Amino acid sequence: MDQDSTEHDPPESGHRPDQEITERNPRRGIYLLPNMITTAGLFAGFYAIVAAMGMRFEAAAIAIFVAMVTDGIDGRVARLTRTQSEFGVQYDSLSDMVCFGLAPALVMYEWSLHSMISIGWAKLGWLSAFIYTAGAALRLARFNAQIATAEKRYFKGLPSPSAAAVLAGLVWVGADLGIDGNDVVYLAFVLTVLMGALMVSNLRYYSFKEVDFKNRVPFVALLLVVVAYVFTSLDPPKVLFVGFLIYAFSGPVLTLIRVRRRRGERHKET
């Protein structure tokens, strides 16, 4: 955020004649704390790409999840510390494009999709990665353009961090179980294209923005958080992959339920 400040000499009648009224030039700057967190996420996304190029796919997948954590923190820190700025919004969006648009597509391509050249479908490998990247870019652009009028309870289209988590989760599970990406190239291709399509779809996904982190909650809520942490720590790759995969398919399921409910209401009216 631009920080402009001016200082003027006090207009007392007793000031020296040779003392001129000076005005300080406006100082422009940015808030350090939230943008420092965003930079950490950007570094994690870039590191994921570098790690995938070095065939260290487990580290690449973990780096994408680290970027997800920082992406969820920087905005809340900015709101809690009242350090929101237009610069921070744009910087966060560009960081999301790297972390959840480019990084997952390139990691998936290096891990599995590049092997489609061996079955005679070389172009489909990198084209599917591009479809995902374009879907993430369009998803972020639409979100930024409609942020003032968007419904807070639901997201329109699959959020790019969740789509990235599905791809990164698949890579992490494969690396954890010793599965070669070449052996699951068809699954990788379908998930990559599907996640790209879901991001630009009109399906609604629950945003969890109604969860209140400031006010008091029942003791059971804290107990559920502890259980979730313990359950995730048992097998992080599988739990995270399955969890985000369920969330990705929750959009089509909820849409079908809503359509059937509306048809039932219309049938009753007629």
C-alpha positions in Angstrom: 0.0 0.0 0.0 1.2 3.5 -0.8 2.0 5.4 2.3 2.0 9.1 1.7 2.9 11.5 4.4 3.6 15.3 4.4 5.0 17.5 7.0 4.8 21.3 7.2 6.4 23.8 9.5 4.0 25.0 12.1 2.4 28.3 11.2 3.5 30.2 14.3 4.2 33.9 13.9 7.5 33.7 15.7 9.4 31.5 13.2 12.6 32.7 11.7 12.3 34.7 8.5 14.9 32.5 6.8 13.1 29.3 7.6 11.3 28.0 4.6 8.2 25.9 4.7 9.3 22.4 3.5 7.2 19.5 2.4 8.5 16.0 2.6 8.2 14.0 -0.6 5.7 11.2 -0.3 7.2 7.9 0.7 6.0 4.8 -1.1 6.3 1.3 0.3 4.8 -2.0 0.8 3.9 -4.0 3.9 6.6 -6.5 4.8 4.9 -9.2 6.8 2.2 -10.5 4.4 4.3 -10.0 1.3 7.2 -11.9 3.0 4.8 -14.9 3.5 3.7 -14.6 -0.2 7.4 -14.6 -1.2 7.9 -17.8 0.8 5.1 -19.4 -1.1 6.5 -18.2 -4.4 9.9 -19.7 -3.5 8.2 -23.0 -2.7 6.5 -23.1 -6.0 9.7 -22.3 -7.9 11.5 -24.9 -5.8 8.9 -27.5 -6.8 9.8 -26.9 -10.5 13.5 -27.1 -9.9 13.1 -30.3 -7.8 11.0 -32.0 -10.5 13.7 -31.1 -13.1 16.2 -32.9 -10.8 13.9 -36.0 -10.5 13.1 -35.3 -6.8 9.4 -35.7 -7.1 8.6 -36.2 -3.5 10.3 -32.9 -2.5 8.5 -31.2 -5.4 5.1 -32.4 -4.3 5.7 -31.4 -0.7 6.8 -27.9 -1.8 3.5 -27.4 -3.5 1.7 -28.2 -0.3 4.0 -25.8 1.5 2.9 -23.1 -1.0 -0.7 -24.0 -0.2 -0.1 -23.3 3.5 1.6 -19.9 2.9 -1.2 -19.0 0.5 -3.8 -19.6 3.2 -1.8 -17.6 5.8 -0.7 -14.4 4.0 -4.3 -13.1 3.4 -5.3 -13.8 7.0 -2.2 -12.2 8.4 -2.8 -9.1 6.2 -6.4 -8.8 7.5 -5.5 -9.4 11.1 -2.6 -6.8 11.0 -4.6 -4.4 8.8 -1.9 -4.5 6.1 -4.0 -5.2 3.1 -3.0 -3.5 -0.1 -3.6 -3.6 -3.8 0.0 -4.5 -4.3 -0.4 -7.5 -2.0 -3.5 -8.7 -3.9 -1.7 -8.6 -7.3 1.5 -10.1 -5.9 -0.5 -13.0 -4.3 -2.3 -13.6 -7.6 1.0 -13.8 -9.6 2.4 -16.1 -6.9 -0.6 -18.4 -7.2 -0.1 -18.7 -10.9 3.4 -20.0 -10.4 2.6 -22.2 -7.4 -0.7 -23.6 -8.5 -0.6 -23.2 -12.3 2.9 -23.7 -13.6 4.4 -25.8 -10.9 1.8 -28.7 -10.7 1.7 -28.9 -14.5 5.5 -29.1 -14.9 5.9 -31.5 -12.0 3.2 -33.8 -13.4 4.8 -33.6 -16.9 8.2 -34.5 -15.6 6.9 -37.3 -13.4 4.5 -39.0 -15.9 3.1 -37.1 -18.8 6.3 -36.9 -20.8 6.2 -40.7 -21.1 3.2 -40.4 -23.5 5.9 -40.0 -26.2 6.6 -43.7 -25.9 3.1 -44.6 -26.8 2.9 -42.3 -29.8 1.0 -39.5 -28.1 3.8 -37.1 -27.5 1.7 -33.9 -28.0 -1.0 -35.0 -25.7 1.4 -35.1 -22.8 2.5 -31.5 -22.9 -0.9 -30.3 -24.2 -2.7 -31.8 -21.2 -0.2 -29.9 -19.0 -0.9 -26.7 -20.9 -4.7 -27.2 -20.5 -4.2 -27.4 -16.7 -2.0 -24.3 -16.8 -4.4 -22.3 -18.9 -7.3 -23.4 -16.7 -5.5 -22.1 -13.6 -4.8 -18.8 -15.3 -8.4 -18.4 -16.4 -9.6 -19.4 -13.0 -7.5 -16.8 -11.3 -8.4 -14.1 -13.8 -12.1 -14.8 -13.3 -11.8 -14.8 -9.6 -10.0 -11.4 -9.6 -12.6 -9.9 -12.0 -15.6 -11.1 -10.0 -14.2 -10.8 -6.4 -16.5 -7.8 -5.6 -19.7 -9.6 -6.7 -18.8 -13.3 -6.0 -20.8 -15.2 -3.4 -18.6 -15.7 -0.3 -20.1 -19.0 0.8 -19.2 -20.8 -2.5 -16.4 -20.7 -5.1 -17.2 -20.7 -8.7 -15.1 -23.4 -10.2 -12.5 -25.6 -8.4 -10.0 -23.4 -6.5 -6.5 -23.6 -8.1 -4.8 -24.6 -4.8 -7.1 -27.6 -4.5 -6.5 -28.6 -8.1 -2.8 -28.4 -7.5 -3.1 -30.5 -4.4 -4.8 -33.3 -6.4 -1.9 -33.4 -8.9 0.8 -33.0 -6.2 -0.9 -35.6 -4.0 -0.8 -38.1 -6.9 2.9 -37.5 -7.4 3.6 -37.7 -3.7 1.6 -41.0 -3.4 3.5 -42.4 -6.4 6.9 -41.4 -4.9 5.9 -42.8 -1.5 4.8 -46.2 -2.9 7.6 -46.4 -5.4 5.3 -46.2 -8.4 6.8 -45.0 -11.6 4.9 -42.2 -13.3 5.2 -44.0 -16.6 3.0 -46.8 -15.2 0.1 -44.5 -14.4 0.3 -42.1 -17.4 -3.3 -42.6 -18.3 -4.5 -41.7 -14.8 -2.2 -38.7 -14.7 -3.5 -37.5 -18.1 -7.1 -37.8 -17.1 -6.6 -36.0 -13.7 -4.6 -33.2 -15.3 -7.2 -32.4 -17.9 -10.0 -32.9 -15.5 -8.6 -30.5 -12.9 -8.0 -27.9 -15.6 -11.6 -28.3 -16.7 -13.1 -28.1 -13.2 -11.2 -24.9 -12.5 -13.0 -23.1 -15.4 -16.3 -24.7 -14.8 -19.4 -23.1 -13.2 -19.6 -25.7 -10.5 -19.9 -24.4 -7.0 -17.5 -25.5 -4.2 -17.9 -24.7 -0.6 -15.4 -22.0 0.4 -15.3 -22.6 4.2 -15.2 -18.8 4.6 -18.0 -18.9 7.1 -15.7 -20.7 9.6 -15.1 -18.2 12.4 -11.5 -18.3 13.7 -11.9 -15.3 16.1 -14.9 -16.2 18.3 -15.2 -19.0 20.7 -16.1 -22.5 19.5 -17.4 -25.6 21.3 -14.8 -27.9 22.8 -15.8 -30.6 20.2 -14.5 -28.3 17.4 -11.0 -28.3 18.9 -11.2 -32.1 19.4 -12.1 -32.6 15.7 -9.1 -30.5 14.7 -6.8 -32.7 16.8 -8.3 -35.8 15.3 -7.8 -34.4 11.8 -4.1 -33.6 12.5 -3.5 -37.1 13.9 -5.3 -38.8 11.0 -3.3 -36.8 8.5 0.0 -37.6 10.2 -0.6 -41.3 9.9 -0.1 -41.2 6.1 0.1 -37.6 4.8 0.4 -38.5 1.0 -2.6 -40.7 0.9 -4.8 -38.7 3.3 -4.1 -35.4 1.5 -4.6 -36.9 -2.0 -7.8 -38.6 -1.1 -9.1 -35.6 0.8 -8.5 -33.1 -2.0 -9.8 -35.6 -4.6 -13.1 -35.9 -2.6 -13.3 -32.1 -2.5 -12.6 -31.8 -6.3 -15.6 -34.2 -7.0 -17.8 -32.6 -4.4 -18.6 -29.8 -6.9 -20.2 -32.1 -9.5 -22.0 -34.1 -6.8 -23.5 -31.0 -5.1 -24.5 -29.6 -8.5 -26.4 -32.8 -9.3 -28.1 -32.7 -5.9 -29.2 -29.1 -6.5 -30.5 -29.9 -10.0 -32.5 -32.8 -8.8 -33.9 -30.7 -5.9 -34.9 -27.9 -8.3 -36.6 -30.4 -10.6 -38.5 -31.9 -7.7 -39.7 -28.4 -6.6 -40.8 -27.6 -10.1 -42.6 -30.9 -10.3 -44.5 -30.2 -7.1 -45.5 -26.7 -8.4 -46.9 -28.1 -11.6 
